[in-house]
Amino acid sequence: MRSLFPVTDLTTTGAAAPDREWTLDELAEAYAYPAALPDGTSWLRANMVSTLDGAAQHDGRSQPISCAADMRIFGTLRGLADVVIAGAETVRQEGYRPARAREAFAARRAAAGQGPAPAVAVVTGSLDLDFSLPLFTEPLVPTLVVTGAGAPADRIEAARKAGADVVIAGEGTRVDPARVVRELTARGLRRQLTEGGPRLLGQFVAAGALDELCLTLSPMLTAGDAQRIAGGPGVTLPERFFLASLLEEAGFLFSRYRRTDS
């Protein structure tokens, strides 16, 4: 990774660090969760990528607008999390597999009292999922299916038979984003990472549940009508976040924004 700018250096000198690839340890330090979370609280961060003209996907997937450094940060964020939260559509489109244990983060996770890999939590009202996929049949940590109390009973039973842990976080078939955070926190999954998609992220934003946004700005233009990183109903008043850190490589910018009250 070419350069790591503390915010003050970026605004005053703009000096770049020497060309080299940042180690996973350095990335883990740069993207560390808050050192101490009060009992019963959690930290929800999102990791998304966007082109210069605001597209979060190309041909329905994020990979074409990503890069190798973005994927290293993607892996680092997973390596630090207790749980990875994703909407069912994202799980289907991106071909989600179980999170794996990585030696690079083993000592750090053990010191933090974490298991070998994060759980994956799939948010879905309909449970329209293929429970024969490795995400459900081969996880190192049981996959969670987060749904509403009125979800189809046969699909809930199918999820449980596949070994998934079903989490109720809403009434009817609707999932309440703020309740998702609370229910996962109650299970000890306090370091939370959402990878979207845009509709799920929009729900977290509208609920005021998002603490941090890790946003990769891709130096690409796609035009078209691709989704933004967050969709759905807007908020009454825009919520202000502040820039916590900024990294750069090959024209890609890797920013980290935090809520002003977090």
N, C-alpha and C positions, 0 to 999 in steps of 0.2 A: 504494500500500500504506500503510495507516494508521500502523503503528508498527513499529519494529525495536528489540527489547529485547536489549541485552547481558544475559546471565544475571544479573550482579550488580545491574544497575539494576532488573530485574524483581523481584528478591527484596527489594530495599531500598526503592525509591521507587514503583515501578509507574507512573512518569510516561510519558505517551504522546507520541510525536512528532507534529508537525502533520500534518493531512490532506494527503496527496499520494501520487502513484504512484511507487514506487521504480524507478529506471532499471535497465536491464539490466546496466549496468556495476556498479551498486551490488549487485545481486543476485549477479553473478558474483564480486564480492569476498566477499560473505557466504557463498557456497557453494563457494569455491575449494578445490581438492584440496590436500593437504599440499604445501608448497613444494618439498620435496626428498624423493624416494623412493629408498632405497638400491638399487643395481643389482640387478636380478633380482627386485625386489619390486613389488607392485601395491597398489592401494587399491580395494576393492569397496564401493560404496555402493548402497543401495536407495532407490527413490522410490515411496512408496505413499500411498494415501488411505484413511481409515476414517471411518465415521460415529460418533456418540457411543455407539451401542450395538454397535460393533465390526464393522459390515458393510463389506467391502472393495469391494462391487459392489451395484448395483441392476439387476435384470433382466439379470444377466450381464455388465454393463459398469460401468466406473468413472466414466464421464463424468457420469451423473446426480447423483453426489454431489460433483462437483468444482465449480470456479468459475474465473472469468477469471484471478485472481491465481495460483491453483494451476497453471493452464496456462502462465503466464509463468515460474513456477519450473520446471515440467516442461521448457520450452524452454531455460531457462538451464542446467539440469543436463545436457541433451543437448549444449548448446553447449560444455560444458567436458570432455566425456567423449571417450575414444578409442574406446570400444565400448559399445553398448547391448545388454544381454543380456535375452532374453525367452523364455519357454516357448512351445511351439507353440500351445497352447490360447489363450493370451493374444494371440498374433499373429493367430489366426483370429478371435477374438471382437472384438478392438479394430480389426481391419482395418488392420494395420500397413502402412506405406509406407516407402520409403527415407528415412533422415535427410537433411535438406537443408543446404546451406551457407547460413549466415546472416551478413550483413555485420556485424551487431552484435558477432559473436565472431571475425571474421576476423583482426584484428590480434593478439588474445589467443592464438588458436590458432597463428598463425604464430610468435609469440614462444616458445611452448612446444614448437615443433617438431612440431606436429600437422598432419594433413591438413585439408582444407576442411570435412569433416563426419565424424562418427563412423561406424564400421561398425555394422551390426546383426547380432547373433549370435543365431540361433534354436536353442534347445536342444530336441532331439527324439530319442526312441529309435526311433520308427517311420518318421520322415520323411514323415508324412501331411500333406503340404503341397502347395499349388497353385503349381507353379513357373512358371506363366504370369503370375502377378501382378507388379505393378510392383516389389515388394520384391526380386524376383529378376531382372527384365528391365530395370529402369531405375535401379539404384542408382548414386549418385555414387562410392561405395566398394563393392566387391563384398561382398555379404551372405555371412556365414558360417553354415554349418549344423553344429551341434555334436552329435555322436552317438556311439554306441558302436561298437566294432570289429565286432560281430556284427549291425549294422543290415542291412536288406535290400539286397543288392548292386544290384538294379535301381533302387532309390530313390536310392542313393548316386550311381549313374551319371546318373540324371535330374537330380539336384541339380547335378552338375558340368557337364552339358550346358547347364543354364540359366545357368551362369556363377558359381554359388556356390562358395565355398571350403569344402570339407568338412574339419572338424576332428574327429579321433578323441580322445575324452576319457572312455573307459570300456571295460569288457569286456562282451561279449555285446551286448544292446541297452540296457543300463543306462548312464546317463551319471553319472559321478562328479563331484559339484559342486566338490570341492577341485581336481580335475584340470582342470575347465573353467577355473578361475582361472589355474592354472599354464600351460595350453596357450595361452591368450590372452596372458598375460604374455610367454611365449616368442616371440610374434609382435610384440612391442613395444606391445601394447595394455594399458597399465598403469593407466590411469585408467578404471576399469570402473564401469558403471552398470547395475543390474538393475531392471527395471520389473515384475517378477513374471512370471506370476501367483503366487498364494499358495502353490501347491505347490512351485514353483521356489524362492521365497524361503525356505520352510520347509526345503528341502534345504540351502541355503547356511547357514542358521542352525544346523541340526543338525551340519553339517560344521565349524562354527567359522570359516567363511570370510568372514563379513560384518564389515566394519570400521565401517560407518556406516549409519544409517537416517535418511532424510529423510521424515518422516511428516506429512501434512496431516490435521488433525482437523477433519472437516466438522460443522457445527452442525445435523446432521440425525439423525432417528431413522427406521429402516426396519422394525424387527422382522423377522419371517421367519427364514429359515435361510441367509442369504447367508454366503459364506466370510469368515473373518477374513483379515488381511493375510498371514499365514503359516500353512500347513497341513502335514499329514503327521505323522510320528512326533515325539514330544516329545524334549527334551534331558534328560539325567540330572539336571543341576543348572542352574537358570536362570542365564544370563550377564548380568552387570551392564553397562549402558551409562550414560554420563553425558550430561546435556543440554549441548550446545555452543552452541546459539543458538535463539532463538524470535522469530517474526514473527507479526503479527496483521493481519487485514483482514476487516471485516464479519462478525465472529464466527468466521471460519476461523483456526485456529492452524497455523502452519508451523514444525514443530520439526525440529531436527537433533541426533541422538544419536550418540555415538561409543563404541566399546568402550573400557573402562577401560585396556586394555593397548596401545591403538593410538596 
